[in-house]
């Protein structure tokens, strides 16, 4: 305790609590009933309890929050004891998941300052926090959060917002501002740079100049972040409904380099950039229409032009089509895995979509019928349409498959091309020795 107290003094932090602004906010039933019940249960036991973070930000923006977090001064074990359907999770910082029907509320204990407490907080040589398990006060918890708009506490019982850092004013000004020194906060957790871009893009905010200034210089710190964390943050950005704007802002801030290594090259090519942005725009539209989105399809689109380049290079070296594309897939995914850990289930979807692309170009014989029966045909066909729309393939290919799907058996038979592209392939003949004479007699090809 003495060590922590001295750390606060020498770090220049005030020991007396800051006076937050208290702002009335009528939720009008927009807030999760489960989140309200969790707060009410904790408050009945004389604990402080507030809805916190992104849910409060979205309520103030007039948006429907997708999930809810609760912050309290109760310890994890105390929270766990109050809710039958709950469990303690986490190693870096323990929290409690409380289940209410299909909904899960994450309840965290107020996080405190760890200044001067080396046992509580461990950092690497770049300043990134590796272990952080300190409890504290509500004021300290607010100070530890990343952006002012995420440091808002909402009491659903009193219907009041508690604002320590001017987050409400920043929301009104459409401004995203870091709490504390931005460079230091980015060093503590480099993922905050990605989070700034995602929140700004998805909520229509501008990153405040002081908050933006260190980003480009510190972008390389993302190389020190575990690939699984980068994947989680990229998924949030890509499925935010504002993926196209998010990727544009990543490029603007210099954060796309090294994050999706193979995407760096693609975005510098007009055809590749057109394909990627079209895929992202279509994804955004599907999310806005509340339609399902496949992460495997999305990552397949992001990395397609690198697979395409490797595939064509392998064919140029004499490989047949299918071995060439399979080797290209493995090569691209191996390089990408060094930065973002794409789960195996998504990788399998990506490979199936990619592997069907050469089969979709073959429109002769029985091959189109077999392709049509493939369980991943629809995803591969949608992918083909993106290739056509971006100008990579002739639109006639997509039109042909659209008509082929809807046609009856007789019409399909009449649509088939010779040798997949309209050219008649010369029949190969092999010689067979005539019995007893050694003469060669031509026979029909097996094809």
C-alpha positions in Angstrom: 0.0 0.0 0.0 2.8 2.4 0.9 4.6 1.6 -2.4 1.4 2.3 -4.4 0.8 5.6 -2.5 4.3 6.8 -3.2 3.8 5.9 -6.8 0.8 8.1 -7.1 2.7 11.0 -5.5 5.7 10.8 -7.7 3.6 10.3 -10.8 1.9 13.6 -10.2 -1.6 12.1 -9.8 -4.0 13.7 -7.4 -5.0 11.6 -4.4 -8.4 13.2 -3.9 -11.2 12.1 -6.1 -12.2 14.1 -9.2 -15.7 15.5 -9.3 -17.5 14.0 -12.3 -20.4 15.5 -14.2 -23.7 13.9 -13.5 -26.0 14.0 -16.6 -29.6 12.8 -16.6 -30.4 10.2 -19.3 -33.8 8.6 -19.7 -33.2 5.2 -21.4 -36.9 4.8 -22.3 -36.6 1.0 -22.3 -33.7 0.9 -24.8 -31.3 -0.7 -22.3 -31.1 -4.4 -21.8 -33.3 -5.7 -19.0 -30.6 -8.2 -18.1 -28.1 -5.3 -17.6 -30.6 -3.5 -15.4 -31.3 -6.6 -13.3 -27.5 -7.1 -12.7 -27.1 -3.5 -11.6 -30.2 -3.6 -9.4 -29.0 -6.9 -7.7 -25.6 -5.4 -6.9 -27.0 -2.1 -5.7 -29.4 -3.9 -3.3 -26.4 -5.5 -1.7 -24.9 -2.0 -1.3 -22.4 -2.3 -4.1 -21.9 0.4 -6.7 -22.9 -0.9 -10.2 -23.1 0.9 -13.6 -23.5 0.0 -17.2 -20.2 1.2 -18.7 -18.3 1.7 -22.0 -19.6 1.3 -25.5 -23.2 0.6 -24.5 -23.4 4.1 -22.8 -21.7 5.7 -25.8 -24.2 4.2 -28.2 -27.2 5.1 -26.0 -26.1 8.7 -26.1 -25.7 8.5 -29.9 -29.2 7.1 -30.2 -28.0 3.7 -31.3 -29.1 0.3 -30.0 -26.2 -1.3 -28.1 -25.2 -4.8 -29.2 -23.8 -5.8 -25.8 -23.5 -4.6 -22.3 -20.8 -4.4 -19.7 -21.3 -3.6 -16.0 -18.6 -2.2 -13.7 -18.8 -2.5 -9.9 -16.8 -2.2 -6.7 -17.7 -5.8 -5.8 -14.9 -8.3 -6.2 -15.3 -11.1 -8.7 -16.0 -13.7 -6.0 -18.6 -11.4 -4.5 -20.3 -11.0 -7.8 -20.2 -14.7 -8.5 -21.9 -15.4 -5.2 -24.9 -13.2 -6.1 -25.8 -14.9 -9.5 -26.5 -18.5 -9.8 -25.8 -18.6 -13.6 -22.4 -16.9 -13.6 -18.7 -17.8 -13.9 -15.4 -16.1 -13.4 -13.1 -15.9 -16.5 -9.9 -14.2 -17.5 -6.3 -14.3 -16.4 -5.0 -10.8 -17.3 -7.9 -9.3 -15.5 -10.7 -11.4 -13.9 -14.3 -10.7 -14.6 -17.7 -12.4 -14.2 -20.0 -13.5 -16.9 -23.6 -13.4 -15.8 -26.1 -15.3 -18.0 -29.8 -14.1 -18.3 -31.6 -16.4 -20.8 -29.7 -16.0 -24.1 -27.9 -12.8 -23.0 -24.5 -12.6 -21.2 -23.5 -9.6 -19.2 -19.8 -9.2 -18.4 -19.3 -7.7 -14.9 -15.8 -6.3 -14.0 -14.5 -4.9 -10.8 -13.3 -1.2 -11.0 -9.7 -1.3 -12.2 -7.2 0.7 -10.2 -3.9 2.4 -10.7 -0.8 0.2 -10.6 1.8 2.9 -10.4 4.7 1.7 -8.4 3.3 -1.8 -8.0 5.5 -4.0 -10.2 3.9 -7.2 -8.8 0.5 -6.1 -10.1 1.5 -4.9 -13.6 4.1 -6.4 -16.0 5.1 -4.7 -19.3 7.4 -5.7 -22.1 10.3 -3.7 -23.4 7.9 -1.6 -25.6 5.7 -0.7 -22.7 2.8 -3.1 -23.6 1.0 -4.3 -20.5 1.3 -8.1 -20.2 -0.3 -8.6 -16.8 -2.7 -6.2 -15.1 -4.8 -7.3 -12.1 -5.4 -4.3 -9.8 -8.7 -3.3 -8.3 -9.5 0.3 -7.5 -12.1 3.1 -7.4 -14.6 4.3 -10.0 -12.4 7.3 -10.7 -9.3 5.2 -11.3 -11.4 2.9 -13.5 -12.5 5.8 -15.6 -8.9 7.0 -16.0 -7.7 3.6 -17.1 -10.2 3.4 -20.0 -8.9 4.3 -23.4 -11.1 7.1 -24.9 -13.3 9.6 -23.2 -16.4 8.4 -25.0 -15.8 4.9 -23.5 -15.3 6.1 -19.9 -18.9 6.9 -19.2 -20.9 5.2 -16.4 -24.7 4.8 -16.6 -26.8 4.1 -13.5 -30.0 2.5 -14.8 -31.7 2.8 -11.5 -31.2 6.6 -11.1 -31.0 7.1 -14.9 -27.8 9.2 -14.7 -24.6 9.3 -16.6 -21.4 9.7 -14.6 -18.7 11.5 -16.8 -15.2 12.0 -15.4 -13.4 13.0 -18.6 -15.8 15.1 -20.8 -17.0 12.1 -22.9 -20.5 13.5 -23.4 -19.1 16.8 -24.7 -16.8 14.9 -27.0 -19.7 12.9 -28.4 -21.6 16.1 -29.1 -18.6 17.4 -30.9 -18.2 14.1 -32.8 -14.7 13.8 -31.4 -12.7 10.7 -30.3 -10.1 11.7 -27.7 -7.6 9.6 -25.7 -7.5 9.8 -21.9 -4.0 10.7 -20.8 -0.9 10.8 -23.0 -1.8 9.0 -26.4 1.8 7.8 -27.0 2.0 6.1 -23.6 -1.5 4.6 -23.9 -0.7 3.2 -27.3 2.5 1.7 -26.0 0.5 0.1 -23.1 -1.8 -1.6 -25.7 -1.1 -1.0 -29.4 -4.5 -2.5 -30.3 -5.9 0.9 -29.1 -4.7 2.4 -32.5 -6.9 -0.1 -34.3 -9.8 0.5 -31.9 -9.5 4.3 -32.5 -10.0 3.7 -36.3 -12.8 1.2 -35.8 -14.8 3.4 -33.4 -14.2 6.6 -35.5 -15.3 4.8 -38.7 -18.4 3.0 -37.2 -19.7 5.9 -35.1 -18.9 8.8 -37.5 -16.3 10.5 -35.2 -13.1 12.3 -36.0 -9.9 11.3 -34.2 -8.7 14.3 -32.2 -5.4 15.6 -33.6 -3.4 15.0 -30.3 -4.8 11.5 -30.3 -3.9 10.9 -33.9 -0.4 12.4 -33.9 1.6 9.4 -32.5 -0.2 6.7 -34.5 1.9 6.5 -37.6 5.2 6.6 -35.7 4.0 3.8 -33.4 2.2 1.6 -36.0 5.1 -1.0 -35.8 4.1 -1.8 -32.3 1.3 -3.9 -33.7 4.0 -6.5 -34.6 4.3 -7.2 -30.9 0.6 -8.0 -30.4 -0.5 -11.7 -30.4 -2.0 -12.7 -33.7 -5.2 -13.9 -32.0 -5.9 -10.4 -30.6 -5.3 -8.8 -34.0 -7.8 -11.2 -35.5 -10.4 -10.3 -32.9 -10.0 -6.6 -33.5 -10.0 -7.0 -37.3 -13.2 -9.0 -37.1 -14.8 -6.2 -35.1 -13.8 -3.7 -37.8 -14.8 -5.9 -40.7 -18.2 -6.8 -39.2 -19.0 -3.3 -37.9 -21.1 -2.4 -40.9 -18.5 0.2 -41.8 -15.7 -2.0 -43.0 -15.1 -0.1 -46.3 -14.7 3.2 -44.3 -12.6 1.4 -41.7 -10.1 0.1 -44.2 -9.8 3.5 -45.8 -9.0 5.0 -42.4 -6.5 2.2 -41.7 -4.7 3.3 -44.8 -5.0 7.0 -43.9 -3.4 6.4 -40.5 -0.7 4.0 -41.9 -2.0 1.1 -39.9 -2.7 -1.4 -42.7 0.9 -2.1 -43.4 1.9 -5.3 -41.6 -1.6 -5.9 -40.3 -2.7 -7.7 -43.4 0.7 -8.1 -45.1 -0.7 -9.5 -48.4 -3.4 -6.8 -48.5 -0.6 -4.1 -48.6 0.3 -5.0 -52.1 -3.3 -5.6 -53.2 -4.4 -2.1 -52.2 -1.7 -0.6 -54.4 -3.2 -2.3 -57.5 -6.3 -0.6 -59.0 -7.9 -4.0 -59.9 -7.2 -5.5 -56.5 -8.3 -2.4 -54.6 -11.6 -2.3 -56.6 -12.2 -5.9 -55.8 -11.5 -5.5 -52.1 -13.6 -2.3 -51.6 -16.5 -3.9 -53.5 -16.4 -6.9 -51.2 -16.3 -4.7 -48.1 -19.1 -2.5 -49.4 -21.3 -5.5 -50.1 -20.5 -6.8 -46.6 -21.5 -3.5 -45.0 -24.8 -3.6 -47.0 -25.6 -7.1 -45.8 -25.0 -6.2 -42.2 -27.2 -3.1 -42.5 -30.0 -5.4 -43.9 -29.4 -7.8 -41.0 -28.3 -10.6 -43.4 -25.8 -13.2 -42.4 -22.1 -12.6 -43.2 -19.4 -15.3 -43.6 -16.0 -14.3 -42.1 -14.5 -17.0 -44.3 -15.9 -15.3 -47.4 -14.7 -11.9 -46.3 -11.1 -13.0 -45.7 -11.2 -15.0 -48.9 -12.0 -11.7 -50.7 -9.3 -9.8 -48.8 -6.5 -12.2 -49.8 -7.8 -13.3 -53.2 -5.6 -11.3 -55.5 -2.5 -12.5 -53.8 -3.7 -16.1 -54.2 -4.5 -15.3 -57.9 -1.0 -13.9 -58.5 0.7 -17.0 -56.9 -1.7 -19.3 -58.8 -0.8 -17.8 -62.1 2.9 -17.8 -61.3 2.8 -21.5 -60.4 1.0 -22.2 -63.7 3.7 -20.2 -65.6 6.3 -22.6 -64.0 4.5 -25.6 -65.6 2.1 -26.7 -62.8 -1.4 -27.9 -63.7 -4.3 -25.8 -62.7 -5.5 -27.5 -59.5 -2.1 -28.2 -57.9 -1.1 -24.7 -58.8 -4.0 -23.0 -57.0 -3.7 -25.4 -53.9 0.0 -24.5 -53.6 -0.9 -20.8 -53.9 -3.5 -21.1 -51.1 -1.1 -22.7 -48.7 1.6 -20.1 -49.5 -0.7 -17.2 -48.9 -2.2 -18.5 -45.7 1.2 -19.4 -44.3 2.5 -15.9 -44.7 -0.8 -14.3 -43.4 -0.8 -16.5 -40.3 2.4 -14.8 -39.1 0.3 -11.6 -38.4 -3.3 -12.6 -37.9 -4.4 -16.0 -36.6 -7.3 -16.8 -38.9 -9.1 -19.8 -37.2 -8.9 -23.1 -39.0 -12.7 -23.2 -39.7 -12.5 -20.0 -41.6 -9.4 -21.1 -43.5 -11.3 -24.2 -44.7 -14.1 -22.1 -46.0 -11.6 -19.8 -47.8 -9.9 -22.7 -49.5 -13.2 -24.2 -50.8 -14.3 -20.9 -52.2 -10.9 -20.4 -53.9 -10.6 -24.0 -55.2 -14.0 -23.7 -56.9 -12.9 -20.6 -59.0 -11.1 -22.6 -61.7 -14.0 -25.1 -61.8 -16.5 -22.2 -62.4 -14.5 -21.3 -65.5 -14.9 -24.7 -66.9 -18.3 -24.9 -68.6 -18.1 -28.1 -70.7 -19.1 -31.7 -70.3 -20.4 -32.9 -66.9 -18.2 -30.5 -64.9 -20.8 -27.6 -64.5 -23.3 -30.1 -63.1 -20.8 -31.5 -60.5 -19.9 -27.9 -59.6 -23.5 -26.9 -59.1 -23.9 -29.7 -56.6 -21.0 -28.7 -54.5 -22.1 -27.6 -50.9 -20.0 -24.4 -51.2 -21.3 -23.5 -54.7 -23.4 -20.5 -53.7 -20.5 -18.8 -51.8 -18.1 -19.6 -54.7 -20.7 -18.2 -57.2 -21.1 -15.0 -55.2 -17.3 -14.7 -55.2 -17.3 -15.1 -58.9 -19.8 -12.3 -59.3 -17.5 -10.0 -57.3 -14.7 -10.9 -59.7 -16.9 -10.0 -62.6 -18.1 -6.8 -61.1 -14.6 -5.6 -60.3 -13.5 -6.2 -64.0 -11.3 -9.2 -63.3 -13.5 -11.5 -65.4 -15.9 -10.9 -68.2 -19.4 -10.3 -67.0 -20.6 -13.0 -69.4 -19.2 -15.7 -67.1 -21.4 -14.6 -64.2 -24.4 -14.2 -66.5 -23.9 -17.8 -67.8 -23.9 -19.3 -64.3 -26.9 -17.3 -63.4 -28.9 -18.7 -66.4 -27.5 -22.2 -65.9 -28.7 -22.4 -62.3 -32.3 -21.5 -63.4 -32.5 -23.5 -66.6 -34.1 -26.9 -67.0 -32.1 -30.0 -68.0 -32.6 -29.6 -71.7 -31.6 -25.9 -71.7 -28.5 -26.6 -69.6 -27.4 -29.3 -72.1 -27.6 -26.7 -74.9 -25.6 -24.1 -72.8 -22.5 -26.3 -72.4 -19.4 -25.0 -74.1 -16.8 -27.1 -75.9 -13.6 -27.4 -73.8 -15.0 -24.8 -71.3 -14.3 -21.8 -73.5 -16.0 -22.4 -76.9 -12.9 -23.9 -78.7 -13.2 -27.4 -79.9 -10.3 -29.4 -78.4 -8.5 -31.7 -80.9 -9.1 -35.3 -80.2 -5.9 -37.2 -79.1 -5.2 -40.5 -80.8 -3.0 -43.2 -79.6 -1.6 -46.0 -81.7 -2.3 -49.7 -81.2 -0.2 -52.4 -82.7 -2.2 -54.6 -85.1 -2.0 -58.2 -84.0 0.8 -60.0 -85.8 1.6 -57.2 -88.2 3.1 -54.4 -86.1 0.8 -51.9 -87.9 -0.6 -48.9 -86.0 -4.4 -48.6 -86.0 -5.9 -45.3 -84.7 -8.5 -45.7 -82.0 -10.9 -43.1 -80.4 -9.6 -41.2 -77.4 -10.9 -42.2 -74.0 -12.1 -38.6 -73.6 
